[in-house]
Amino acid sequence: MFAGEGGPERTNKRFHYVSKGMPAIRLSTAFDSVTLYGEDPDHRPDIYGKIGNAGVSICSLDDAKRLYSGFDLCDPKTSVSMTINGPAATMCAFFMNAAIDQQCELYIKEHKLEAEVEKAFQRKYDQQGFPRPKYDQEIPEGNNGLGLMLLGLTGDEVLEPAIYNQLKAKALQSVRGTVQADILKEDQAQNTCIFSTEFSLRLMGDMQAYFIDENIRNFYSVSISGYHIAEAGANPITQLAFTLSNGFTFVEYYLSRGLAIDDFAPNLSFSFSNGVDPEYAVIGRVARRIWSKAMKYKYNGNDRSQKLKYHIQTSGRSLHAQEISFNDIRTTLQALYAIYDNCNSLHTNAYDEAITTPTEESVRRAMAIQLIINHELGLAKNENPLQGAFIIEELTDLVEEAVLAEFDRITERGGVLGAMETMYQRSKIQEESLHYETLKHSGEFPIIGVNTFLSKDGSPTVLPKEVIRSNEQEKENQIIRLNQLHSANASHSADTLKKLQEVAIENANTFAALMEVAKKCSLGQVTHALYEVGGQYRRNM
């Protein structure tokens, strides 16, 4: 249930709508480009127009609390995915603190400590002349208000340290979900790098080390993503080879830090794109075969480390602005590939994403694709129905061989990081993208309703009836609330950020420090403080 638009309240309402009546809550969060680049909402011309567009605007712990309010983040039936990379560690700290404060809220209600919360509000806001943070819209249907009691406060401002630490440990060991945090594919394909590659890897390693120290076993610290590599133009072989090679690079880096393979490998997950090419029918089984062999024979990992968990999203670049109703047919076929190949989770794109942000009607149809396959299609009730078919077995061997050959080409260039220095991955993706577009425009690669079998009026490009965008009030609210956060925490934020910088310089764990910084500071404050000690990203030309 991938969603994100406007401010946190609008997306929270959307989350409750799409999860209504579902036995398990699966929330997948899309962030706006301001958030993806680690910046705060602002009136700057290069920022203002992007606030809350094509994703939700989240710049503080309070925003995260509003976004996920009404969902028990520690319930084993709740899982949250966050598609963010450059500032992933900061966003993950917001999320973890939101989960911790939910547990504090439940404790406060159980022990009737609401009076202590009121005293904390009076000290921090009323006596200082600051407005109390609030949820700015009507509470949506299905939202029981969990997570909103401590809006503007954190549990350690109300509860005794021993109780708070106990609730914190419980929350961290209970949360389920994923943060993407894959900085290698950002350099190779998607481009939302903000820190230097070395410092970004450091942040990823610190986050994983913190997960091990705090026994966070049900939350994936990275989703090693091939989806964006494919969307940038890579063919299925290149997508799989680059993604797995990036995964092994993270493994080698974590091992170099002294982390044990069985402590971190289970916290790694993968994400792939599914197109309609035949290789996509076996992308999961090939990935699992290669990963399992490496984990078992090279790294001596246990059974859990050998298991590759992966998510599939149907191909965005296969959606076309001509005859857009045909896009659902393509998405259904891609979803069948994924389900028959036993993916762990699946996202089906909406047919109108070629021309606009999905509408309520198109999202319902996209969700129906999965529901119909899983509940109505008889063959899908049998696990692995294509196992043993000649084409599947042959394709599996051929794709594995091709991926291993690509591994050799990467190795010859000094491994993943060495190849990135000469922009090998980007160049190969661009060449394959150009090849695809050439075949599409020449008609050699037939696409029904786009370059062949056109309608009687020529299958013209469809213009959107509705374009969903954030409104002025949502943009202004985000800026006002950000300024209020800065004012309320002005006496603490400078020292807190200074301590974070010192931790980074001293090679201590930056994520442990971020867990405290996230309580007082905004996303942009954290990003700019880390630029000074970790370096800002500059592409190698």
N, C-alpha and C positions, 0 to 999 in steps of 0.2 A: 504494500500500500504506500507507494512512493508519492509524497505530497510535500508541498511547500509553496506558499504564496503570501505576500503581504506581511503583516506583523504576526507575532506568535499566537495571538488570539484567533486570527482567521484560520491559521493552519491547525490549531488545536481543535477548532470546530470541525474542520475537515477530517481530522483523525478520528474524532468521535463518530462522525457520520459513516465513514467507510468501515469502521470496526464494530458498528452496532450489531448485536446478535451473534458475533463471531465467538467461537469457543476459545480461541487463543488470539492475543493481540500482537500483531506484527506491524510495527511502525517504521517506515523508511523515510528519512528526512532529506529533503532537497533544500539547500541553502542558496541565498542570492549571491551574486558575484562579489558584492561588498564584503560579505562574511567570508566567502571562499578565499579572498585575498587578505584576510586578517585585519580589515579596516573597520572603523566605527561609522555609523550613519552620520552624515554631515551635509551642510548646505553647499559644499564644494561642487562645482558643475560636473566633475567627472565621477561623483559619487551619488548625488541626490537622485538623479533619474533612475538609478539602478537599485535603490532601496526597496526590498520586497518584491522585485520582479524576477520571474523565473526561479524563484526559491524564497524561502522565508528569511527575514532579517532577524538575526540573533547576535547580540553583542555583549551579553552579560549573564550572570547566574540567574537573575530574576527573569530574563527572557526565556531561559531554559525551563524554569519552573512553570511559567505560563504555558509554554509550548506543550509540555507533557503533563499538565495538571489533569487530574481525574483518572490517570492511569497509574496503577501501583507498579512502580519501576522495579520492585523487588519480588513481584509475583512471578513464580516460575512459568506462568502462561504468557508473560509479557516479554517481548524482545524488541529492542530498538536499534535501528541501523542509521548511521550518520555518514552521508556521502560528503566528506570534506578531507582535505589532504594537507595543504600548507600549514594552516593553524589547527590541525587535528588535535594536538596535545591539549591546547587551551580549551577547545570545544569539549573534549572528553572530560576535562576537569570540571567544566560547568555541569555536564551531565551527571558525573559521579556525585558532585555536591548536591545536585537536585535530588538524587536518589537518597542520599544520606539525610537531607532535611525532611524528606517525606517520612522516613522512619522516626525522626525526632518529633515530627508533628503527631504521628500516631501514638508515640509514648506520652506526649504532653496531654493529649485528649484522654488517654487511658488513665493517667494519674491526676487529671483535673488541675493542670498547671497553667491554664490559660491566663491567670493573673500575672504570672511571671513574663509571659509574652507581652502583655499590655505594658508592663513596666519597662521592658526592653524597647518597645516602640516609643514610649514617652521620652526615654533617655536619648535615643538616637535621632528621633525625628521631631516630636512635638516641642521639646525644650530647645532644640536648635533652630526651630522655625522652618523645617523642611516638610514637604508633603509626604504622606505615607504612600509607598508604591501600591498599585492596585491592578486588578484585572480589568482592562478598559472596555470590555464589551459584556453583554449579557452572557452568563454562564450557559454553555450549550447543553443540549439534551445529552444525557449520559455522563456528564462531568459532575462528579460528587464533590468537587472542590479540593480534593487531596493535592497538596503541594502549594496551596495558596496561603495558608495560615502564616507561614514564615516568609512571605514575600517582602523583601527588604531587610530581612534578618537571616542569620544562620543559626543552626542548632546550638553551637558552642557559645552563642551570646545569651542563651536562655538556660541551658542545662549545665550540670556539674561536669567537669572534664572526664571523670571516670565513666559516667553514664553516656556522654557524647561519644567517647572512644569505643565503647561497647556497641552502640548503635551504628557507628561508622563501620566497624569491622563486619557487622551483620549485613549491612547494605552492600559493601564491596564484594562480599562473598556470594551475594544473591543476584546481583544485576546480570541480565542477559542481553547480548546484542553485539554490535560490530561498529567499529569506526574505521573508515577506509584507510587513511593515513599512508597510502602508498606513494612515496615521493619519487620513486624511480620512473614509474609510468607517467608521472606529471612532466618530468623533463623530456621524456621520449614522445609524449603524445598530447596531453591535455593542457599543460602550460600554467597551472595555478601554483607554481613554485613561488615561495616568498623568501625563505631563508636559503643560505648556501646549502648545497647538497650534503656536504659533510655535517653541518649542524643539524640539518633535517634528520639525517640518519641517527645522530646523537639523541635527538628528541625521541625518535622511535624506540631506540634502545633503552633510554631511561624509562619510558612508559612501560615497556615490557618487563624491565627489571622490577619496577614498582608493582606490576601485576603479580609477579612471582612472590615478592616479599609480602604482599597483602593477601595472597591466596585467592586472587581473582581468576577463577577457572572457567567461568561461563561467558566471558566477554572476550571477543576477538580483538586483539590489539592492532591488527592490520588486516585489510581485505586486499590481497594482492590481485590487482585488477587488470584484466585483458580487455575489458569492455571498451575503454577509451582508446586503446590501441587499435581495436577493430573499427571504432567509429571514425578514427582519424584516417582510415583507409587500408589498414593491414588485412591481408587475406587470413583465412583460419589457421593455416600452418604458422605464419609469422606471429599472429596473436598468441597462440599457445606457446610457441617457443620463447618469445620475449617474456611472457608472463611467468612461466616456470623458471626461466633463468633469473628473473628478478627475485622470485621466491627463494631460490638457492643463494642468491647474493645476500638477502636478509638473514638467512640461516648462517652463512659464513660470518657475517658481521656480528650477530648475536653470540656465536661461539667464541669469536675473538675477544668479546667482552667478559668471557668466563661463565656465560650462562649455559646450563645443561640442556641438551637437546630435548629431553622429555619434559623439561619445565616450561619450554616456550613453544615447541612445535604444535601442541594441541591448541594454542591460541592464535594460530595462523589460519586464515581462510582465503578463498579465491573467488573471483567474479569473472565470468566470461560473457561474451556476446554470442548469440545464436542467429546466424543468417539462414539462407536456404541452400547453400552449397552442401554437397554430400559430406564433406569433412566434418561439418557441425554435428552430424549424427553420432560421432564417436569422440567428440572433443573431451567429454567428461571421463570416459573410460581410459583414454590415452593419458590424460593428465594424472589420473589415479594410478595407472600402471607405472609411469615414470617416477612419480613422487614416492610411491611405496617402495620401489626398488632402491631409490637413493637413500630414503630414510632407514631402510633395513640394512642394506649392505655397506653403505658408505658412512652413515652417521650412527649406526647401531641404535636407532630409535625403537621404542616399544610399539605395541600394537596401536595405541592411540595416536602416537606421532606419525604412524604410517598412513593414517586415514586422512585423505584429502577431502575437505568439505568445500563445496562450491555453490555459488549462486549463478543463475542464468538470467540475463535480461534480453528480451527479444531485440533484434537489431533496429536501431533508430535510423541508420542510413538506408535501410531498405524501405522506409516509409516515403511515399512520393506525393507531391502536391497535385498530381493529376489522378483522376479517378480514385479519390482518397478512400472511398468505401472498400476498394480492393485491399487496402492495407490490413484490414482485419483478417483477410484470408491468409496473407503472408505471415502475420503474427501467430495465427492458429497453427500453421505448419511448423513454425519455429518453436512454439510451445510444445508441440508433440515431440519434436526432436529432444527437447530438454527433459520431458517427463519420461520418455522411453529410455533415456540415457541416465535416469536416476539422479537428477540434480537434487541438491538439498533444499533449495528455495528458488522461486521463479517470479520474475516480474514481466508482465505482458504490457507492451506499449499501447497507447490509445491511437486510433487510426488518424486522428486529426493533428497529431504532434508534428506532422510535416509542415503545418501552416500556423499553429498557434499553441498556446498552453492548453492542455486537455480540458474539455468541458465536463460537466457532471454526467451528461449523457454518454460521452465517448469513454469515460473512465469506467462507467458501469458495464459497457460492452466489453472493455478490455478485461475486467474482472470476470465477466461471464465466460470468457474463453476458457480460463482455468477451471471454473466451477463446472462447466459442461463436460470438459475432458475428464475431470476427476470424479464426477458424480454420475454422469450419463454414459460415457464411452466405455463399453464393456472391456475392451482389450487393455485399457489403462488400469483396470483393477488387478491385472496380473503384473507382478514386478518383473522388470527386465524382459519384456515380451520379444525383443529382437535378438536375444542372445542365441548364438549358434548359426544365425543366418550367414550365408557365404559372404555377402557384400559387407556386413558389419565386421566380421572377423578379418576379411581382407583389408578393409579400410583402416581398421585399428592398427594392423601391422604396418601399412603404408604410411599412415600419419605419424606413428611413432618413429619410424625410420627417418622421415623428413624433419621432424622436430630435433632428433639427435644430430642430424647433419647441420642444422642451424646452430645448435649448441657449439659444434666444432668451429663454425665461422665466427661466433662470438668469442670463443676461447683464443682464436688466432689474433684477435684484436685486443687482447689483454683483459678478457672477461667483460662483464656488463659495464662496470665503471670505466674501463679503458675504452670500450666501444663508444660509450657516451661522449667521451672527450673528442672524438672525431665525428660525432653526430651520426654514427652508423645506423642506429635504430630509426632516428627521424628520417634519414634519407631513404631507407628501405620502405618505411611506411608511406612516404610521399610518392615514391616510384610506383608502389602497388596501387595507391589511390588514383594516380594518373592513368594507370593501365585500365582500371575498372571504369573510370569516367570515359575514357576513349572508346572502350567496347560498348558502353551504354549509348553514347552519342552516335556511334557509327551504326548501331543496331545489331552488331555481332552478338551482343549479350541481350537476349530478348527480355523485355519487361512489359508485361501485359498492361495495356492502358497508358503506357508511357512512351514506348518507341515502336510498339506493334499492337495490332488488334485495337486500334483506337476507336472511339465511339463515332457516331455519324457526324458529330460537330467537332471532331478532332481532339477530344479529351483535353480541353484547356485546363490550365492551372486554376485550382479552386481557391477563391479568396475566403478568409474566415468571416463568419457571421458575427462571432464574438471573440474578442481578444481580452483575456483576463490579465489585469494589471493591478498593482497596488495603487491606492488612491492617495491624494495629498494628505488627508488626515492621518493615515497610517504612517506615512513618511515623517510627518511632523511629530507624531506621538513618539516614534522611535528616537528622534533627536532630543525631544524634551526629556524623556525618561533617562536617556544617556547623561544629559547634563545634570539631572537630579542625582543620579548615581555618583557622578564625579563630585558633586557638592557634598553629599552625605558622607563620603569616604575621603574627603580631601586631606584630613589630618593623618590618614594612615597610608594612602596609596603610594606616595613617594618613597617612604621607607620600605614598604612591601616590595615595590618594584626593584629597589636597590638591592634588597636581600636576594631576589631572584637572579639578578645579574651576578652577584657574588657567588651564588651557588653554581652558576654556569661557568664562571671563570675558574672556580676551584675544582671543577670536574666532579662535583657531587650530583645527586639525582635531581634534575630539573623538574621532572613531573611531580615529585613529592612537594617541591616548592610551589609549583603551579596549583596544586590542590589548595594551598592556602591563599595564593594570589587571586585565584578565581573568585574568592569570597568578597573581595574589595574592589577589584579593578575590572575594566572593560576589555574586550577583545583587542581593540586598537592600542590601548595602553600597553598591554602585554607584548603585542607584536613589535611595537617600536622600541620597547625596552630590550627585547631580544635581538633586534637588528644591531644594536650597539655592541653586543658581545658575541653574536653568532654569525654576523655578516648577512648581507642582503643578496638575494639570488641575482646573478648576472649570467645570461646565456653565453656559452662558449661559441664564438663566431669563427 
